[in-house]
Amino acid sequence: MTGPAVRLEPWAPGDLPLLERLLGDPAMTVHLGGPESPAKLAQRQASYEQPGSRQYKIVVGEPGEAVGEVGYWEREWGGAPAWEVGWLVLPERQGRGYASAGMSLLLELVRNDGVRHDRVHAFPSVPNAASNAICRKLGFTLLGELDFEYPHGSGHLMRCNDWRLDLSRA
């Protein structure tokens, strides 16, 4: 059995409505501490649409329907540089394999990025069973639970799992 046919497209200037549905909706952000403000969403949109942002839409079909997003960014973790990854899929499109397929494509981009790090981390909240299952399915290793600040710089702590994918062995 194969997964759904998806592709990744770079985030674009017209993608604010998708971002509003992903991060501005209380139901979508229940595992992220709640929705972001319109000002924060506009700031995030401006950042995501910049060339080289490493933020992508998960797109299915032709001419293409955006069903979610995936992205990666650099961070310091455990005293060494690493990649962090994240993903979101619209509620009506969840449970169809789009997040796993999008993350598989994203991990190929990470492996081929000109900046080399040995590790990729994902930090889904402990009660987010679906996101934790994606990490397991993609070969990440569960390192344990921790308190994690999200969004970065907000002071808001969440109880998350620390999942790591070792790129030197992948």
KAURRA-V467478 format. One record per residue. N is the residue number from 0. SS is DSSP state (alpha for helix, beta for strand, coil for the rest). D_LAST is the distance of its C-alpha to the last C-alpha in whole Angstrom. Layout:
n-><N N>
ss-><SS SS>
d_last-><D_LAST D_LAST>
This chain:
n-><0 1 2 3 4 5 6 7 8 9 10 11 12 13 14 15 16 17 18 19 20 21 22 23 24 25 26 27 28 29 30 31 32 33 34 35 36 37 38 39 40 41 42 43 44 45 46 47 48 49 50 51 52 53 54 55 56 57 58 59 60 61 62 63 64 65 66 67 68 69 70 71 72 73 74 75 76 77 78 79 80 81 82 83 84 85 86 87 88 89 90 91 92 93 94 95 96 97 98 99 100 101 102 103 104 105 106 107 108 109 110 111 112 113 114 115 116 117 118 119 120 121 122 123 124 125 126 127 128 129 130 131 132 133 134 135 136 137 138 139 140 141 142 143 144 145 146 147 148 149 150 151 152 153 154 155 156 157 158 159 160 161 162 163 164 165 166 167 168 169>
ss-><coil coil coil coil coil beta beta beta beta beta coil coil alpha alpha alpha alpha alpha alpha alpha alpha alpha alpha alpha coil coil coil coil coil coil coil coil coil coil coil coil coil coil alpha alpha alpha alpha alpha alpha alpha alpha alpha alpha alpha coil coil coil coil coil coil beta beta beta beta beta beta coil coil coil coil beta beta beta beta beta beta beta beta beta beta beta beta beta coil coil beta beta beta beta beta beta beta beta beta beta coil alpha alpha alpha coil coil coil coil alpha alpha alpha alpha alpha alpha alpha alpha alpha alpha alpha alpha alpha alpha alpha coil coil coil coil coil coil beta beta beta beta coil coil beta coil coil coil alpha alpha alpha alpha alpha alpha alpha alpha alpha coil coil coil beta beta beta beta beta beta beta beta beta coil coil coil coil coil coil coil beta beta beta beta beta beta beta beta beta beta coil coil coil coil>
d_last-><22 20 20 22 23 22 21 21 24 25 27 30 34 35 32 34 35 32 31 34 33 30 31 35 35 36 34 31 31 32 28 29 32 34 35 35 38 39 39 35 34 36 34 31 32 33 30 28 30 29 27 24 24 20 22 22 24 23 25 26 29 32 33 30 31 28 27 25 23 20 19 17 19 19 20 21 19 20 21 19 18 15 14 16 16 19 20 24 25 29 31 32 29 27 26 25 21 21 19 16 17 17 14 12 14 14 10 11 13 12 9 12 15 17 16 13 12 10 10 11 14 16 19 21 24 25 27 25 24 23 20 19 18 16 14 14 14 10 9 10 12 16 17 20 23 25 27 26 28 28 29 28 31 33 34 33 31 29 27 24 21 18 14 11 8 6 5 6 4 0>
